[in-house]
Amino acid sequence: MDGCVSTMLKSLFVFGVLGVLLIPAKCEQISVCVNNDNVRVDCLIEPKPNKINSYEFSWSTGNKETVINTNVSGSAPDAQFKDISQVEELDPQGYRMTLHGFKDKVPLSTTYMCKISGVGANISLEKDQLLQCSAVSVFLKSSFSWIVCLLLFFYHTHS
């Protein structure tokens, strides 16, 4: 009987941990990484179909928000970013902004923001939290909760 109770408690613990880990396992709408000397910001907000979409990338340090790149009518990027930022559309959704040669000039604590057709997302990062833009690091960052869940599941089924 004690073995049965022990197995039930272990199962309850494992599935409780799985439930807690699955809650934050959502796709982030914005991610920031560095590639060589470039800073890359991916804004994965789904564009509206059959419409020309607007985008705006900016960052905030302290109380000051600075526009880096935009196609919004009536808005303009800060002069320091005019020739060093580029935006491309991602397939199937979103936009990627690359800030060329700016890795060492990133402020210590920054909130990165993006808006696509008025829908916004933001992420606050310290300079030392910027990861390399490798496929493995992006996969691990976005899939960490799922990997832990799988490891716990395999541990539970093999014990």
N, C-alpha and C positions, 0 to 999 in steps of 0.2 A: 504494500500500500504506500509506503514511503517513497518508493521509486516512481510511482504514478503521480504523487503530489509534486515531487521534485521535477518531473518532466513537464507537468502542467505549469508550474511556476516559471520554469525556464522558457516555455513556449509563450506564456503571458508576457514575460520580460522582453523577449526578442520581438514579438509582434507589437508591443508597446513602443519599443525603440524605433521599429520600422515606421509606425504611424507618425511619430514625432519627426522623423527625418524626411518623410514624404511631404510634409506640409511646406517647407521652404523650397522644395524641388520644383521651381518654376523657372521658366526662361527669362533671363534678364532682358529688358528692352534696350539697354545701353551697356556697352563694354568698352574699356580703354586698355590699350596695351602699347608697347614700344617695339619697333622693328628697326634695327640699326640705330640711326639717329632720329627716326621719325616717330611721332606720336599718332596712333590710330584710334579713332573713335567710331565704333559701329553703333548705329541707331536702328534698332530692329522693330520699329513701329510700322505696322502694316499700312502701306499707302492706300488711299481710296481708289477703287477701280474706276477706269474711264474718266480720269480727271488729271489735270496737270497738278502735281503735288508741289507744295512749298516745303522748304527745309531751312532750318537755322541751327547752327552749332555755336555754342558759346561756353565760357567758363566763368566761374565766380571765385574770387579770392577776397576774403573778408566781406565787405559790403559792396564791392564793385563787380558788376557783370560786364564782360567784354565779349562782343560778337566776333567770332573767328571766321565764319563763312556762312553765307545765306543767299537765297534766291528770292527772298520776300521783298516785294515792292515797297519802297520807302524805307528800307533798312539797309545798312551798309556795314561791312566788316571793319574792325579796327585797322588802321593803316599798317601796323606792324605785321599783320597776317595776310595782307593783300596778295602778295606774290608767292607765299610759301604754303598756302593751304589749297587743297583740292578735294572735291566731293564727287563720288561716283555712286550710281544706283546699284544696289545689291539685288540679285535675283534669288529668291522670289520676292523678298520684301526688304524695305529699309534703304538706308544710305550709309556710306562710309566716308568719313572725313579724315584726310591725312594731313598732318602738319609736318612739313619737311624740315629736317635739321633742327628740331626744337626740343629734343629729349633733355638736354642739359639745362634748358631755360625754363622748364616746367616749375611753377611755384611749389613750395613745400606742401601746402594743403590746398586742394583745389576741388571744386564741385564742377563736374562736366555736365553740360546740359545739351539736349537736342529736342527739336520740335519738328514733326512732320505733319503738315496740314493742320496745325494748331494743337496737335496731341503731343505732350511733352514727356520726357523721362530725364532723370538725373542720377548721378552717382558721385559720392564724395570719396576722394582717395588722397592718401598721403603719397608723396613722391616715391618713397621706398616701396609702396604697394604695387607699383606698375609692373606688370608681368611682360615677358617677351611674347610676341605674337606668333608663337608656334602652334601648330595644330594640336599638339599634345597638351600644352598648358591651357589652351582655350577649352579643350574637351574636358580636362580634369576640373577646371573651374566651374564649368556649367553642369557637370555630371557627378560632382563629388557625393551628393546625397544618394544618388542611385547606386554608385559603386559601393558605398558603405552598406546600403541595404542588401545588395547582392552578397557581399561578404558575410553579413550576419545570417542571411538565409542559408548559405552553403554551410556555415558553421553549425547552424541549428539542425539542418537535415543530416549532417554527417556525425553528429554527436549522440 
